[in-house]
Amino acid sequence: MFLRVLFLLLLALNLGGIGWMIFSPSEAAGSLPASDPDVPALVLLSERDAAGAPLPGQGVAASSTDVCATIGPFPTQSDMRAALVELTPQVRRIQYRNAKATQSRGYWVFLAALQSREEALGVARALSAKGVRDYYVVTAGDQQNTVSLGLFREQANAERRRAEIAGMGFRPELIQRTEELPVYWIDIARDPDSRFAWRTRSGSAGDVREQPIDCF
């Protein structure tokens, strides 16, 4: 008897629950606003950086009175960055860029390549017979069978060497050896009335110079 009553009670509860879910009024669940209408939304630092935060010296509106110049070339990236740190507080806008510069590696005096190694060695023996000791026969590479007569930092010294060998009846040649190296420039825009001492503040010396450019 007790079990029958318990079964009927559970059945009634289940039927009541099903009926409530079916016939009860449904309320649309609206999404709550993230913040009050007059309160600006928070932005994480990581989100702001991902969107592109302004760099130092940027974001300042250009003026028709700005004076713009480029400073360089700096031979290394570390030299350029050190100058960038010092110059940024002095200017309205600043940026840097990379470039390529052709630089001299000195001067080479040589006798043009012979047809064979035997001919090159024969010329070397002729040089030795005239008292020339500072020479070298190139045995491989693009300059094979060339007789090198010396590498010189100064052009005047290379010219003297060429004249000396030419006076012995040979036909030496002289070329400047060059290579392309990366260099760095800093572009600045500043107030024309500001006191701007870029050389003392940047610690630059040597070939670093300032040149006027169109404003950016």
Secondary structure, DSSP 8 states (H G I E B T S, - for coil): -HHHHHHHHHHHHHHHHHHHHHHS---------SS-TTS-----HHHHHHHH---TT-S----TT-EEEEEEEESSHHHHHHHHHHHGGGSSEEEEEEEEEEEEEEEEEEE---SSHHHHHHHHHHHHHTT----EE--SSTTTT-EEEEEESSHHHHHHHHHHHHTTT---EEEEEEEEEEEEEEEEEE-TTS---HHHHHT--TT-EEEE----
